[in-house]
Amino acid sequence: MNSEQKILNTIKNFSEKLPKFSDGRIDYSNSNIAPVIIVFIKYKNEILLLKRSDKVRTYQGKWNVVAGYLDEVKPIQEKALEEIQEETKISKENILSIQIRESYKFIDSEINKTWIIVPVLCKLKNKCEIKLDWEHLEYKWIDPKELKNFDIVSNLKESFRRTMG
């Protein structure tokens, strides 16, 4: 069984055990473990960083990349495209490639949550205009070496390492 199939099986198991929102998505609100997708959007030698708003549940005010719960049993690439379009309005036509990396677990003891992280790399054809949704306040294109200068979400550097490596 490949990495994506393992993740889809994990999501299916959560789907059978956890409550659902009215639209059918899995509700991870009261779960201390949740699978998420972390999408690094890259154009040439820069990556897109997004500052989280105070309307999101976790890591308010921290810098992150496109991210979202894996709350439906659907292909990871499809979910990545959805999150990219929802959070940045980047069109599918401007995406050169999407590469899914091996998932891993990260325990954030500060918020008592275990994240099953699926890192994804999205390369763009062109640097385009970014239109943010309610989840973010601002964005910046940065050289990855600048990550250390930002107040980033827990474990973003490790996700970056696994995504680019």
C-alpha positions in Angstrom: 0.0 0.0 0.0 1.4 3.4 -1.0 1.6 6.5 1.2 -1.5 8.1 -0.3 -3.6 5.0 0.2 -2.5 4.8 3.8 -3.6 8.4 4.4 -6.9 7.7 2.6 -7.5 4.7 4.8 -6.7 6.8 7.9 -9.2 9.5 6.8 -11.8 6.7 6.1 -11.3 5.4 9.7 -11.8 8.9 11.1 -14.9 9.4 8.9 -16.5 6.3 10.5 -15.7 7.3 14.1 -16.0 11.1 14.3 -19.0 13.5 13.9 -19.6 15.3 10.6 -20.5 18.8 9.7 -23.8 19.4 7.8 -21.9 19.3 4.5 -20.5 15.9 5.3 -16.9 16.8 6.1 -15.3 15.2 9.2 -15.4 17.4 12.3 -12.0 17.1 14.0 -12.9 19.8 16.6 -12.8 17.5 19.6 -10.3 15.0 18.3 -6.7 15.1 19.7 -5.4 13.7 16.3 -6.1 15.1 12.8 -4.7 14.6 9.3 -3.8 17.8 7.5 -2.3 18.9 4.2 0.5 21.4 4.2 1.0 22.9 0.7 4.2 24.8 -0.1 3.6 27.0 -3.2 6.8 27.7 -5.0 7.6 30.0 -7.9 11.2 29.9 -9.0 13.3 30.3 -5.8 10.5 31.7 -3.6 7.8 30.2 -1.4 4.4 31.8 -0.4 3.9 32.5 3.3 0.5 33.3 4.7 -0.3 35.1 8.0 -3.1 33.3 9.8 -6.1 35.5 10.9 -7.7 35.6 14.3 -10.7 33.7 12.9 -8.9 30.4 12.6 -9.0 27.9 15.5 -5.2 27.3 15.9 -2.0 29.2 15.5 -3.7 32.6 15.1 -1.3 35.4 13.9 1.4 32.9 12.9 2.9 32.5 9.5 2.1 29.3 7.6 1.5 28.0 4.1 -1.7 26.8 2.5 -3.1 24.2 4.9 -6.2 22.3 5.7 -7.8 19.3 7.3 -8.1 16.2 5.3 -11.8 16.0 6.1 -13.1 14.1 3.1 -12.0 10.8 1.6 -10.7 12.1 -1.8 -7.4 12.1 -3.6 -4.7 14.3 -1.9 -4.0 16.1 -5.2 -7.7 17.1 -5.5 -7.7 18.3 -1.9 -4.5 20.3 -2.5 -6.0 22.0 -5.5 -9.1 22.9 -3.5 -7.1 24.4 -0.6 -4.9 26.4 -3.0 -7.8 27.8 -4.9 -9.8 28.5 -1.7 -7.0 30.2 0.2 -5.2 32.1 -2.6 -7.4 32.0 -5.7 -4.5 30.6 -7.7 -6.0 29.0 -10.8 -5.5 25.4 -11.7 -4.1 26.6 -15.1 -1.2 28.4 -13.4 -0.1 25.2 -11.6 2.9 23.5 -13.2 3.0 20.5 -10.8 1.8 19.1 -7.5 4.0 16.6 -5.7 2.8 14.7 -2.6 5.4 13.7 -0.1 5.5 11.0 2.6 3.2 11.8 5.6 4.5 12.0 9.1 3.3 12.7 12.7 4.0 15.7 14.8 2.8 16.1 18.4 2.2 19.7 19.4 2.1 19.4 23.2 1.2 23.1 23.6 -2.3 22.5 22.1 -2.5 18.7 22.9 -2.9 17.7 19.2 -1.2 15.1 17.1 -1.1 16.2 13.5 -0.7 13.6 10.7 1.0 15.9 8.2 1.0 15.4 4.4 3.5 17.8 2.9 2.8 18.9 -0.7 4.9 20.9 -3.1 3.0 23.0 -5.7 5.1 24.7 -8.4 3.7 27.6 -10.3 4.1 28.5 -14.0 3.8 32.3 -13.2 3.9 34.4 -10.1 0.3 35.5 -9.9 -1.9 37.8 -7.9 -2.9 36.3 -4.5 -6.4 36.9 -3.2 -6.7 35.8 0.4 -9.8 34.3 2.1 -10.8 34.8 5.7 -8.2 32.4 7.1 -5.3 34.9 6.3 -4.4 38.5 6.9 -1.5 39.0 4.5 1.0 37.1 2.4 4.7 37.3 1.4 6.8 35.7 -1.2 10.1 34.8 0.5 13.4 33.0 0.0 13.1 29.9 2.1 16.3 30.9 4.0 14.1 33.8 5.5 11.7 31.3 7.3 13.8 31.8 10.5 12.8 35.5 10.5 9.1 34.8 10.8 6.9 33.7 13.7 5.8 30.4 12.0 3.5 27.6 13.0 4.9 24.7 14.9 6.9 22.3 12.8 6.8 24.3 9.5 10.5 24.0 9.1 10.3 20.2 9.3 7.5 20.1 6.8 9.5 22.4 4.5 12.6 20.0 4.8 10.4 17.0 4.0 8.7 18.8 1.1 11.8 20.1 -0.6 14.1 17.1 0.1 
